[in-house]
Amino acid sequence: MSAGCEFGSGFPSSNNTWTSEVNSSGNHYNVNLTTGNVNNNNDSNSNYVACRQGVLTLCTAAQSSLVYSIV
């Protein structure tokens, strides 16, 4: 990962956390807060929620894929 992309420990590694970012109608992005992997799911799926203002920023990983990082 590039500098500035930091991911936390203590989060469930197999679970995703919703973001407020809309992917499409009825679909939002989610992020694995342990690995930084970003995906999207239908809004009817069950994911964790982390309430924190400004928790996600966009950065570029070493493999040039877009990921979200905790700030």
JOVEN-V783567 format. One record per run of one state. SS is the DSSP state (helix for helix, strand for strand, loop for the rest). FROM is the first residue (numbers start at 1). TO is the last residue. Records with the same first field share a line. If there is no record, write none. Layout:
SS->FROM-TO, FROM-TO
//
This chain:
loop->1-16, 25-26, 32-37, 43-47, 49-55, 61-65, 71-71
strand->17-24, 27-31, 38-42, 48-48, 56-60, 66-70
//
